[in-house]
Amino acid sequence: MKYPLKHIFSLGVLLFALWLGLSGQLSVLMLSLGLVSTIAIVYIAHRMDAIDQEIYPARMTILLLRFWLFLAREIIVANIDVIKRIFRPGKNNSPQLFELPLTQTTDLSRVIYANAITMTPGTVSVNLDTKTITVHTLSIEAAEELRSGRMANAVPEDNE
């Protein structure tokens, strides 16, 4: 099954943005090589018919980019909190294991949420099912932050 050019183009943009963010290379040669490799990967995936609406919903591209910025900020703030706890042992360390209700309706958004929790220092997703996620946190403050629903609301949702 062939997908619209818009879908293929948005996948290419997302992959190139990921490559650029991970490599940090801005020379003309490296940008050219990154662009060529992105085009080759999108072409191969398209020819293999390995891209479908469920695996990569094209309309979520902008939402994912916005979420990555949100997540980057959360990771930095959580890193600072964990470093403070390391240098002040015993202060406010109270590990928590609890369940959070899931508001996400698709498997993709649930997995994005669980991975975002795990990527944030001091928190780990332990179990994920269709209605709840079990989380371990280093502190009460981290648990309350997750219970507030700020991260859950920031997760992109594919409602189509």
N, C-alpha and C positions, 0 to 999 in steps of 0.2 A: 504494500500500500504506500503510495507516495503522498507526502504532506505538502501543504502550501509553502511557497517560498518564504512567507513571513515567519513560519514556524522554524524553518531551517536557518534563516538569517538570525533570529533571536537566540537560537542555540549557539551559533557561531559567536555572537557578541558576548554571551555569557561565558563561554569557554575562553575567549580571548581576554576578557576582563579578569577571569580567574588566573590565567597564565600571567598576565601583567602584574596582578596583585601578589602572586607568589614569587615571581622572579625578580621584580623590581628593576629590570633591565630597560634602559631607555635609549640605548644607542640605536642608530638606524639599522645596523646589521641584525642586532638581537630582536628588534621589533619586527623586522622582515621575516626572520626565521620563526618567530612566534606566530605571526600571521599565516605563514605558509603551513606550519604544523597544525594550526587550528582549522584551516580550510581542508587539509588532508583528512583530519579526523572526522569532521562533519561530513565530508564526501564519502568516506568509508562507511560511517554509520548509516548514512542515507542509502547507500548501495546495498548494505546488508539488511536494510529494513529493520534496524535495531532501535529506532526511535519511535515511540508511540505517545499518545496523549497522556496515558497514565504515568509513564516513566518521566516524561518531561513536558509538562503543560507550558507551552510558550507564553501564555498570557501572565505567567507568574514571574517572568524575568525581572521586571522593574521592582516588583514586591520583594523578590529575593535579594536584589542589590541593596534595597533600603534596609532589609532585615540584617544583612551582613554588617552594615554600618552600626545598627543598634547592638548587634552581638559583639562587635569589636569593642564598643564602649563598655559593655557589661563585663567582658573578659578583663579589660584593664582595671576597672573598679574592683572586681573580685580578686585579681592578682594583688593589688595593694592591700586589700583586707587580709588575705592569707599571709602576706609578708609581715604585716603588723602582728598577726597572731603567732607567727613563728618567733619573732623577736621579743614578744611578751608572753612567754609560755604560761599556761594556766588561766590566762585572762579571757573570760567569755568563751572558752572552748566547751561546747555542749553538743556533741554529735546528735543528730536527729535522723530517724528513719520513719517516713510517713508516706501516705498516699495522697495524690492530688487528683481531683476530677479533671477529665479531659474535655475541653470545649471544642476541640478540632473535630471535623467531621470526616476527613479523608485520611487514609493511611499515610500518604506523603506528608501532610502537615503534622501528624502525630510523630512521625520519625524525625522530622526537622526539629520539633520541640524537644524530644528526648535527647537528640544529639546536641542541641544548644545547651541544655542543662548540663550534660556531661562535659562540654567544652569549657564551661565556666568553672574556674578553679574553686574548690571547696564544695562542689556539688557533683553528684553522680546519679544518673538514671539507672536504677537497679532492675526494674521490671516494667514492661509496657503492655497494656492490653487495650481493648477498644473503649473502655470507660474510664480507666484510671492509669496513673503512672506512679510507681513507687520510687521515691527519691531519698538519697542519703545526703545530708548536709553537715558541714563542719560546725555550724553555729545556729542558734535560734534566729539571729538576724537574717541569715541566708534563707532559712526556712520561711520566715515571714515575708521576705521579698518574693519568693516563689508563690506563696499563698495569695499575695496581693493580685496576682494575675497579670502583671505588667508584661512579663516575657511571653506568657500564653497569648495575650492580645496582640503582641507584635509579630507572632508567627504568621507568615503568609498562608492564606487559605484559598484553595482552588475550588470555587463554588459552582463551577460549570459542569 
